[in-house]
């Protein structure tokens, strides 16, 4: 009876000597190529070269090595088919019963920003073909694409009386192998599509790798996990880079909230502090100099909602800021970094999760963002990300009363805040802080009423931002009756003139912009 045979061809040689030695000790013949064969021989283990097996030398600078019937016929032959085995014998070929392969580091080449030629050369062809062939024929062939699985395979080979367990493990490894090649090819496809600036390609592949399980999903009876888009080498300023410095594990809701806090805080150039509840800022302020003052100004707007929230900063957290947070309950704090004394104080809180999330690189942007929809036609909604209103934002004053530069600065601040608030959204701001919030309302006049009620006496002289146009004059009328000084909203209602007339009748300031920032 012929000895079993393994083909080993790995870029990542982690665990290679132990695998080769373990197979040889169990009576397996080894076949390998290039650097893998040299490493096996260096460990004192006999190995046959692929060239000797195929009778054909490597071609085209190594682009063609294992693409040969002697290799793929040996992998793909069904052992239950007498015809397949007879055909192999007629051609003088044998079976290959285990394939241990991992792929060229395409993602690492991308991350290193190597030239296009080097990136293309890191697209693995032969390795992917070997993996797919072995995984397809998993009823008879072992597939090992991860060095962490080598020991499991060797142990299974020793359990000769457990055929069912071996078959189950081969199926598991085959699924892992196909997931790996899909993950790998998704990176290649994304690279090609971005070169073409293909924002919404006909086929959209998103490579996702599990980073960790979550404590639970939206509710404790639901399970959850966090998956990062792309290989670890390609992480660049996104949620996968977040590092937990203290506290229990995160839940699904914690992740959504800390992302909202981080995004809102980092939308401002000034020192910012934000407190988030239900993925929306309930407290937000900026300050030119003091982080602690930014925090105190933010929290003062709604200390009731702040209780049990998630706090986000866009600067390194200072000890003075942590001192200002004393006596206030929060579930998560997220910031680019922490002073040693600030971190030490935060780590005294057993139930607080402390997260370090670097500030986004200059000029960084998301390629797209997606939301899952389900039902009869399950799928994903995909869009380009919203952009923050910049210094070049064009205001059109449509009221008789004219705003000055200080007014426009507050209105611009309001528009920065409102794009993080769920629609229908109204925010009242004053002195670079959020003082009133109306969010998630099914009509805009109720949103104005909620914001004005929260602001209370501070609404007098405040500034209102709306995330879309006012369909009727009742919203602006309610705002001006509460004492609001100036309003910014999107133009486009068929009743825009009615809104303008209502504002003029009360001596208010109304400014239109053409770009809305609606968050559903």
N, C-alpha and C positions, 0 to 999 in steps of 0.2 A: 504493500500500500504506500502511495506517495506521501512524503512528509508534507505537512501544511506549510504554506508559504506566505510571508508578509512583505508588502511593499511599503517602504518608509521613505518619505520625502518631505522634510520639514524645514521651514525657514527659522521658526522658533525652536531651538534645540533643547528647551527645558525638558528634563526628564528623559531625554533620548537614550543615554547609556543604560539606565535602569530598564527601559522598555526593550531595547535590543538584547540586553543580557537575559532578561526574563523570558523572552520568546525563544532565544537560543537554548536556554536551559530546559525548556519544555519541548525541545525537538523540532523547532520551526526553522525553516530556511529563510534567509533575509535577502531582499533585493532592494537596492537603493541607487541613488545617483548623486553626482557632484559632491557638494560639501557635506551632505548627510552621510554618504558612503564613507568619506574620509573620517568623519567624526566617529563612526561605528568602528572602523578599522583601528583608529587611535585608541579605542577602548579595549582592543585585543579581541574583537569579535569578528568572525568570518561573515562576509557579505558579498553577494554577487552584484555586479554593476548592471544597471538597466541596459547599457549597450550590449553586454554579453547576452542578456535575455532576448533582446530584440534583433540582434545582429546588425543594428543600425546605429551609427554614432550620432551624438547630439548635432543639431542643425541650427543655423540662423542665430548664432550667439546664445544658444541654450533655449531659444523660443520653442523648439520642438525636441522633446526628450522622451516623454512617456506616451505620446499620442501614437499608439501602435497596436495592431491586433494581438500581439503577444502579451501585451499588458491588459488592454480593455477586454479582450476575449477571455482572458483568465479571470477577470473580475466579474464579468457579466454572465458567464455561463451558468445556467440553472442546474444545480446539482441533481435535481429530481428528473432532469430531462436526459434520457439515454442518448438522444440525437445530439444534444449540445456536447455531451462528454465525448461522444464518438468523433464529432467534428474537431474538437480540440486535439484528440489523440491522432487523428489523421494528419493534422498539421504539425504534429510534434510539440504541441503546447500543453502547459499544465495550468492548474487553477491558481488563483491568488486569493487567499482566504482572509486576509486582514489588510486594510489600507490605513496607514497612519500618515496623515497629510495636514499641514497648515499652510496658509497662503502668504504670498508676498505682502509686505506692509503698505498697502495702498493708502490707507488713512494717514499713516505716519508720513508718507511722502507728501501728501497734501498739507499736513500740518507744518512740515518743515519748509513749505513754499519752494520746493525744488522746481526746477524748470519743467516745462510741459513734457519734454522728451523723457525725463526721468520718471515723471508721474505715469506716463503711458507705459513705460517698461515695468512698472509695478502693478500692472493689471495682470493677474494670474490667470492663465488659460489651462495649462496642463493640470495644475493642482486642483482647480475647480472641477475639471472633467473627471479626475480620479475620485474625488469626493462624491460627486453625483452618481457615478457608476456604482461605487461600493454601496452608497445609501439606497439606491434603487434595488440592488440585489441583497438587501439586508437579511433576507431569509437564510442566506448562506455565508455572507461576508460581514466581517466586523469592520466598522468605520470609527476611527479615533481622530477627531479634529482638535481635541483639547487635551493638553498634557495632564490636566487634572483627572482625566478618565483612564489613563494608562493602567493605574493600579487596579481599577475596577475590572478592566478587561482581563488582565492577567489572573485575577482572583476567579473570574467566571470560567476561564479556561481550565482551572483546576477542579471545578465542580462538574465533573463528567456525568454525574447522575442527575443533573438538574437542567435538562434540555429546555424545559418551559421557561425557567429563569433566564437562561442564556438568550433565548429568542426574544423575550421581553426587553432585555438590555440592548440587544441589537436594534430593536425597533426604536427604543429611546435614543440611541446614538445616531440612528438614521435621521430622526426628526431634528436632532440638534445639528446634524451636518447640513441638511437642506436649509435650516434657519440661518446657518452661518453663510452659505453661499448667497442666499437672498440678501442678507445684511450687507455682505461685501459688494454685491452687484448694485445694490441701492446707492452706495457711495459713488460708484463709477458713474451710474446714470445721473446722479445729482451733479457731479463734476461736469459731465458733458452738457447737461441742460443749462447749467449756469453759464458755461462758455457761450452758449447760444442766446443767453438772456431770455430763456423760455420760462416765464413766470408761472404759467399754468399749463404744464405739458399735458398731453393726452393721457399718459400713464404717469401717475405720481407715486413714487416709492419713497417711503420714509423709514430709514433704518433706526430701529429702537432697541436699546439694550437696557435690561433691568438693572437698576442701581440698588434698590433695596425694597423690602416690604414695608408697608405702612402699618401703624398700630391698628387702624381700621379705616373704612371708607367714610362716606358722608355721615353714616350712622354706625354705632358700635356693632350692629349685627352684620354689617357689610365688610368684606375684605377689600384691601387695596394695595397697590404697589406703585412705585415710581419708576418710570422708564425714561432714559435720556435719549434724545435724538442724536444719532451719530456715535462714532467711536470715541473713547475717552480722549484720544489725541487731539480731537477736533473741538473740544469744549472751549468756548470763547465768550465768557461773560454771562452765560445763561444759568438757569437754575441748577444744571448738573454740577456747577462749580461750588455750590453752597456747602459749607462745612459746619457741622454741629459741634459746638464747643462745650455744651452742657445741657443736661435735661433729658427727659424721657423721649421716646421715639415720636415722630410726627404722625399725625393723622392726615387723611385726604384734605379735610377742611383747613388744617394748619398750613399745608403746602399752598393752597389757593390764597389764603390770607397773607402769608408772608411774601408771596410773589406780588400781591397787590400793594403791600406796604413798601416793598423795595422799589417797585415801578413808580409809585407816586413820589416817594422821597427823591429818587434820582431824576425826576422830571424837572428839578429846579437847580439852578446854578448856585444860589445862595445856600447857606447852612439851613437844612430843612429837617423838621420832625413831623411824623405822621402817625396817627393811631387808626388802625383799621378794624372794622367789625363787618362781618358778612361780605368780605372782599371789597369794601368801600371805605374811603377815608371818612371817619366821623370827626376827626380833629386833625388840623394841618396848619402849620405856620412856618415861616422862614424868618431868619434874622441875619443881619450882616456880620455879626461878630460872635455871638454867644449861642452855643448849642443848647445849653441848659435853658436859656431864655426862650429859644425857639420851642423847646419841649413844653415849658410852662405856659407859653402863649397858646400853643396848640390845644393842650389839655383843658385849659380854662373855658374853651368854647363849649365843650360838652362832656364834663367829667362823669356824668352818669353813663353815657354810651361808651366812654373810654374803659370802664371797668371790664376786665377780662379780655381786653383787646390784644392786638398785635402791634408792636411799636417798630417803626422803621426810621432809620437815619441815613443820610447820604454822606456823612463824615465819620471819621473814627470816633467812637464813643468815649467821652471824657468822664473822669471820676466825678466831676461836678454835676454832670447830667444824671449819672446814676444816683447821686445824693438827692437830686430833685425828684427822682422817681420813687423815693422811699415812701412806703405806706400805700402804694398803688399796685393793684393786682393786674398782671399781664400774663399771657400764656407764651408769647414768643417775642424776642427782640432780634431784629436783623439789621446789620450794619456792615460797612466795608471792613471794619477792624475795631479793636477795643484797646484802650490803654490798659496796661497790666493791672492797675488798681481798680479800674472800672470792671474788668472781667472778674477779678477776685470777688468783688462785692456782688456782682450778678450771680456768680456761682454759689452764693450762700442760699439762693432761693431754690428749693428742691424742685418745685413744679414749673420752673421757668425754663424754656428752651432758648438757648443763646446760639444764634446762627451768624456765621461770618460769610458774607457774600460780596466779592469784590465789585467795585464800581464798574460800569460798562466801559470797555475801551473806547477811546475817542473815535467817533465816526461809526461805531458798531451799529448794525441794524439787523432786524429779523428779516429773513427772506420772505416768510409768510407766517400766518397764524391760522390755526384750524380749530373747529369745534365739531364734536361728534353729534350726529343726529341719528335717530333710530326709528324703526317702524317697518313698514312693508319695504321701503326703499332705504335700507340702512346705508349710511355713508358719512362723509365729512364735508363740512363747509370750509372753504379755504379762501383767505383774503390776504391782501397786503396789510401790514400793520398800520394802525393810526399813527399820525405824526403830531408832535407837540406844536402848538402855534408859536412861531418864532418872533424874533425882533422885527422881521420884515412883514409881519401881519398887517394887512391893509384894513383900517377901520373906515367906515363911511358914516359920518354923523348925519342923521336924517331928522333930528329934532331942531327946533329953533335955538334952544340952549346949547352952547358949545362946550365940550369937555376941554380941560387943560391937560398938560402932560402928566400931572399926578393922577388925574382921573383915568387916563388911558393906561397907566402902569397898573392900577388896581384892576381894571377890566381885563387886561392881559393876564394878570395873576389868576383871576377868576376862571378864565378859559383854560388855563393850565390845570386848575383843580378839577374842573367839571368833566374833563375827558376820562377821569377815573371813577366817576359816579354813575350808577345805573339810571337809565331813563325810565320815565320822564324825570329829568334832573334840573334842579334849580339850586344854585349856591349863592349865598350872600358872603361877601368878603369885606374886610376893612383892615387897613394897616398891615397888609401882607399876611393875613390869617383868615382861616375859614371860621365864620361865626354863625352861619345858618345853613341847613341842608334839607332839601326836599328831594327824595330819590325814590325810584321805583313806583311812582304814582301813575295811575291810569289816566289822570288828566292834569294838565299843566297848572291850572289855577290852584288845585290842591297842593301841588308841589311848592308853589309860591307861599301858600298859607303855612305849610309845615316849616319852611325855611325862615319865614318871618317870625313865627311863634318861637322857634328855637333861639333866634337872635334877640328877641325881646327888645328892650330899649336900645340895644346896640344897632338895631336895624336903621335907626335914624342916621342918615349920612353914609350909609353903606352902599355897596356896589353889587348889582345882581348880574349873574351870568346864566344864560339858558342854553341847554345843549341843542335846541332846535328852535324853529320859529314859533311865535305865539299865534295860535289859530284865531284867537279872539282878543279883544282889548281887556277882558276881565283880569287876566294875569298881571299885566303891567299896572293896571289900576290898583289892584290889591297891594302890589309892591310899593307904589308911590304913596299909597295911603299909610303904609307902615313907616314911611320916612326914607325910603331908598332914594339915593341921589342920582344914580346913573344905571342904565341897563345896557347890556350887550346881548344880542341874539342873532340868530341866522335870519337872513332875508328869505322870502319865498312864499309867504302866506298870501292867499288871495285877499286877505283883509289887512295887509301891511299898512295901508293908508289909514285904516281905522285905528290901528295900534299907534301909529305916529300921531294922529290927531289927539288920541287920549293922553299921550305923554305930554304933548304940547299944552293941552288944557290944564295940566297940573304943574307945568314949569320944569319938568324933568329932562334928563339927558337920555337920548336913545341912539345907540350906535349899532350899525349892522355889520356883520361879516358874512362872507360867502361860503366859508367852509365850516360844516358842522362837525361836532365831535360827540356823536351819539354812541352810548355804550349799552348794549342790550343784555 
